[in-house]
Structures are given as C-alpha cells and as structure tokens.
Amino acid sequence: MKVIIFALLTLLSIHLYADAKAGKAVYKNNCSICHTINGGRALGPDFNLVAYTRHKEEIAAYAKDPYAHYKAFGYSANAMPTLPLTDKEFHDVADFISSLQPFKKWMIKKSPKKKKNTKAQSKTK
C-alpha cells in the first residue's frame, strides 16, 4: 500500500511541476527539426494546431509513445520516432506546446440547435 501511495505522489508531483520554459528547451533540442510553432512547412504538424486540439495529457502520451497513439490522433501512419526523454521532459514539452494556444477547441460553446419549422407549427401560428 505504501508503494502505491508513493508512486501516485511521484506521478502527481511530476505532473504538477511541468515547466513550459523547460519544455521550450526540450522542443528546441528534440522537436523543432520536424515541428514548427509559427506555421511553415515541416514533416510534423505545427504545434499551434496541436495545442488548439489536444489536452496536455494527450500530447505527453503521444510524444512518449507515438506508435501506440497515432491512430487515436487520426493519423493513418506514424513518422515520429520514439524520443529518449524523461517523464519530466515529456510533461514539460507538453506543457510548452499546450501554452502556445490559450484558447482550445473544446472551449468553444456550441449554439443550441434550432428547431425546424414543421407544417403543423406553421399552421398554428
């Protein structure tokens, strides 16, 4: 039981202390070869788009094991290599990528669907 509690606390502390500044350094050293952050042509998607559509946890999981997650991201194939980073570095780079877009796709409020006018409704008006 103590081991489980220790493991949970360790994972929680890694997640809580993700650092976008350190993640920027990880990006420059490991990701910038294939990914841009301001548009442009690259092998991988621009990280502004990734930041807009993905949660930090999804980004970290994909970066850590791209072969296990590429289908869930909607890709038909995977060209991303497995990177030799620590768990902290994966969380830091995910924090950096997420910080690129303060507004996320899932924050958009959807307008309620309008009811279609039926013949019965138009006759009663």
Secondary structure, DSSP 8 states (H G I E B T S, - for coil): -HHHHHHHHHHHHHHHT--HHHHHHHIIIIITTT--SSS---SS--HHHHHHH--HHHHHHHHH-HHHHTTTTT-SS---------HHHHHHHHHHHHHT-SS-GGGS----------HHHHHH-
